[in-house]
Amino acid sequence: MICLPDARGENEYAGKPILSLVRDNLTEDEVLTMIENGADIQTESPGRYPLPLMHFAARGQTQVLEALLKKGLDVNAAPAAGRTALMSAAERGQKEAVEILRAAGAKE
């Protein structure tokens, strides 16, 4: 998926919450393209996982998870419910995601 800038120099992903763009049939490479092209990776998405890091950890999408961590997301961020990405990954049996989060400093 290639994202070309529009006439103003922006692209279709700039500033849009990543979880509002993600669909079940997207590949990890397509999600990575969204991130590289300015999709908002900080915003919570009501009715879904509250943080993008939790969303991708729970699904075991390790390439996306690593890209989010490289962008500086807090590996220990926990919304009001107190759940972390590590908890979400462990709960879903995503062993590789758990290892990536632990290596990034996730606390149990």
Sequence and secondary structure as in RCSB ss.txt:
>XXXX:A:sequence
MICLPDARGENEYAGKPILSLVRDNLTEDEVLTMIENGADIQTESPGRYPLPLMHFAARGQTQVLEALLKKGLDV
NAAPAAGRTALMSAAERGQKEAVEILRAAGAKE
>XXXX:A:secstr
      TTS  TTTTSBHHHH  TT  HHHHHHHHHTT BSS   TTS SSHHHHHHHTT HHHHHHHHHTT  T
T   TT   HHHHHHHTT HHHHHHHHHTT   
